[in-house]
Amino acid sequence: MSVPAPPIRVVIADDHLVVRTGFAALLDSQPDFTVVGTAVDGAEAVGVCRATRPDVVLMDIRMPGLDGIEATRRLVGTAPERTGPPRVLILTTFDLDEYVYDALRAGASGFLLKEVTAERLFDAVRVVAAGDALLAPAITRRLIGEFARLPDRAAANTPPPRLGTLTARETEVLLLVAEGLSNPEIAARLVVGEETVKTHVSRILAKLGLRDRTQAVVAAYESGLVVPRVRDAKAGSEG
C-alpha cells in the first residue's frame, strides 16, 4: 500500500484580509493543500516562510513596507541548500503589470490574477509545487516581451557566458520555451519525443543554473537570444 504524499504547504502574503482569508479557505478545502501561514507584508512573509518552510508562496506585489518583489528576492536568494527556496506565485490585478516582470526576474515562478477561479488556483499551486512552471505561458510571454523591450528594463543584450555551453539543439529548445510552448508542443515542432524535450529542458536549466522554465524565459529575453517583436507587444495590449 503506497503512502500518500504529504500535502503541499502554502503561505499567503497579501495586505488585504479578504484575499488572504479567501485564498486560505479555498486551499484548505482541498486535501492535498495545507496553509501553514499568512502575512500582511513582505517582511512578515519572509519571516513566516523561514519559520514554516512552505512549498509555495502566494505573494502580492504591492504591499506596505517590504514589497513582494524584494520579499521574493530574499526568499529565493537566501534559502538553505537542504530545503531550497519555496516556489513563489505572484498575485496581481492586471496581467500586464510592470512589477510582475521585476518579480519574475527576482525569482518568482509565475503569476496569477487575483480574480482567478478556484480550479485554476488549485492547478497553479500544484503545477508550481511540482516544479513545472511556466504558468499561463502565452500571457507570461506577452508580459516579458512587453517589458524586456523597454530601454530601462532590457539587459545589455550580451549573452551570458553559460549560454555558450548549450548545444545547437538545446538553444533551439530554449527559443521555443521562450515562445511559451509546452513540452508536447515543442516535441511536435521538432518531431521528437516528449521525453527527449524534457531531457533537453533539464539540461538547459542545469547548464544555465536556472530553477524553472520561467527563469529560462527571462534569461532568453535578457540575453538577447530572443528579441521581442513589436507585433507581440501589440497583441499583448489587444488581448
C-alpha positions in Angstrom: 0.0 0.0 0.0 1.5 3.3 -1.1 1.9 6.1 1.4 0.0 9.3 0.3 2.2 12.3 -0.5 2.3 15.0 2.2 0.1 18.0 1.5 1.6 21.0 -0.3 2.5 23.6 2.2 1.4 27.1 1.3 1.9 30.6 2.7 -0.3 33.5 1.5 1.1 37.1 1.6 -1.3 39.9 0.9 -2.2 43.1 2.7 -5.9 42.6 2.1 -7.7 40.5 4.6 -10.3 39.3 2.2 -7.7 38.0 -0.2 -5.8 36.2 2.5 -8.8 34.6 4.1 -10.5 33.8 0.8 -7.5 32.0 -0.7 -6.7 30.2 2.5 -10.3 28.9 2.7 -10.2 27.7 -0.9 -6.8 25.9 -0.5 -7.8 24.4 2.9 -10.8 22.8 1.2 -8.5 20.5 -0.8 -6.9 17.5 0.9 -3.6 18.0 -0.8 -3.0 21.5 0.5 -2.3 23.0 3.9 -2.0 26.7 4.6 0.8 27.0 7.1 0.9 30.8 7.4 -0.3 34.1 6.2 1.4 37.6 6.1 0.3 41.2 5.6 3.5 42.5 4.1 6.8 41.3 2.6 8.8 41.4 5.8 6.3 39.2 7.6 6.2 36.9 4.6 9.9 36.3 4.7 9.7 35.6 8.5 6.8 33.3 8.1 8.4 31.4 5.3 11.6 30.9 7.1 9.7 29.6 10.1 7.3 27.3 8.2 9.3 26.2 5.1 6.4 26.2 2.7 6.5 24.7 -0.8 4.6 27.5 -2.4 4.1 31.2 -1.6 1.2 33.2 -3.0 2.8 36.7 -2.9 1.1 40.0 -3.6 3.4 42.5 -5.3 2.2 45.8 -3.8 2.3 45.6 0.0 3.3 48.2 2.5 6.9 48.3 3.7 8.8 45.5 2.1 7.1 44.7 -1.2 6.5 41.4 -2.8 9.4 41.8 -5.3 12.0 42.3 -2.6 10.4 39.6 -0.4 10.7 37.2 -3.3 14.3 38.1 -3.9 15.2 37.4 -0.3 13.3 34.1 -0.1 14.9 32.8 -3.4 18.3 34.1 -2.7 18.8 33.1 1.0 17.1 29.7 1.3 19.2 27.0 2.9 20.5 24.4 0.4 19.0 21.5 2.3 15.4 22.7 1.7 15.8 25.1 -1.2 13.6 28.1 -1.8 9.8 28.0 -2.0 8.2 28.5 -5.3 6.7 31.9 -5.5 3.4 32.7 -7.3 2.9 36.4 -7.7 -0.7 37.7 -7.2 -1.6 40.7 -9.4 -4.7 42.5 -10.5 -3.5 43.1 -14.1 -1.8 40.6 -16.3 0.4 43.2 -17.9 1.6 44.8 -14.6 5.2 46.0 -15.0 6.0 44.9 -11.5 5.3 41.3 -12.4 8.3 41.3 -14.7 10.5 42.5 -11.9 9.2 39.7 -9.7 10.0 37.1 -12.3 13.5 38.5 -12.5 13.7 38.3 -8.7 13.0 34.5 -8.9 9.2 34.1 -9.0 8.0 31.0 -10.8 4.9 32.6 -12.3 1.9 34.7 -11.6 -1.9 34.6 -11.0 -4.6 37.1 -11.4 -6.4 37.8 -8.2 -9.8 37.0 -9.8 -8.6 33.5 -10.7 -11.1 30.7 -10.4 -10.8 28.1 -7.6 -9.9 25.3 -10.0 -7.2 27.5 -11.8 -5.8 28.4 -8.3 -5.6 24.7 -7.4 -4.0 23.7 -10.7 -1.5 26.6 -10.5 -0.3 25.7 -7.0 0.1 22.0 -7.9 2.0 22.9 -11.1 4.4 25.2 -9.4 4.9 22.8 -6.4 5.9 20.1 -8.9 8.5 22.4 -10.5 6.6 22.6 -13.8 6.2 26.4 -14.2 5.8 28.4 -16.6 2.3 29.4 -15.7 -0.1 30.8 -18.3 2.7 30.7 -20.9 1.0 32.9 -23.5 0.2 35.7 -21.1 3.6 35.5 -19.4 5.4 35.6 -22.7 3.5 38.7 -23.7 4.3 40.4 -20.4 8.0 39.6 -20.7 8.1 40.6 -24.3 6.4 43.9 -23.5 8.8 44.9 -20.7 12.0 43.3 -21.8 12.0 45.6 -24.8 11.9 48.8 -22.8 15.3 50.6 -22.6 15.4 50.8 -18.8 14.5 47.1 -18.4 16.3 45.3 -21.2 19.8 43.9 -20.4 22.8 44.8 -22.5 21.9 42.0 -24.9 25.2 40.4 -24.3 24.6 36.6 -23.9 26.0 35.4 -20.6 29.0 33.0 -20.9 27.0 30.0 -19.9 24.7 30.4 -22.9 27.6 29.3 -25.0 27.6 25.9 -23.2 24.3 25.0 -24.8 24.2 22.7 -27.9 22.5 23.9 -31.0 19.5 21.7 -30.2 19.3 23.0 -26.6 19.4 26.6 -27.9 16.6 25.7 -30.3 14.6 24.2 -27.4 15.3 27.3 -25.2 13.9 29.6 -28.0 10.7 27.5 -28.1 10.4 27.6 -24.4 10.7 31.4 -24.6 7.9 31.4 -27.1 5.6 29.9 -24.4 5.4 26.4 -25.9 4.8 23.4 -23.7 6.9 20.2 -23.9 4.3 18.4 -26.1 4.2 21.4 -28.4 8.0 21.6 -28.6 8.1 17.9 -29.3 5.6 18.3 -32.2 7.5 21.2 -33.6 10.8 19.4 -33.5 9.3 16.0 -34.4 10.9 14.3 -31.4 9.6 12.5 -28.3 8.3 14.4 -25.3 10.8 12.7 -23.0 13.6 14.0 -25.3 12.3 17.5 -24.8 12.1 17.1 -21.1 15.8 15.9 -21.1 16.8 19.0 -23.1 14.9 21.3 -20.8 16.5 19.8 -17.7 20.0 20.1 -19.3 19.3 23.8 -20.2 18.3 24.6 -16.6 21.3 22.8 -15.2 23.8 24.4 -17.5 22.4 27.9 -17.0 21.9 27.5 -13.3 18.1 28.2 -13.5 15.4 26.8 -11.3 12.5 26.5 -13.8 11.0 27.4 -17.2 10.0 30.9 -16.1 13.7 31.8 -15.3 14.6 30.3 -18.7 12.2 32.6 -20.5 13.6 35.6 -18.6 17.2 34.5 -19.4 16.3 34.1 -23.1 15.0 37.7 -23.3 17.6 39.4 -21.2 20.5 37.7 -23.0 19.2 39.0 -26.3 18.7 35.4 -27.6 15.1 36.4 -28.1 14.3 39.9 -29.4 10.7 40.9 -28.6 8.8 41.9 -31.7 6.6 45.0 -31.9 3.6 42.9 -33.1 3.9 40.7 -30.0 3.6 43.8 -27.8 0.6 44.9 -29.8 -1.0 41.5 -29.5 -0.5 41.7 -25.8 -2.1 45.1 -25.5 -5.1 43.9 -27.5 -5.6 40.6 -25.6 
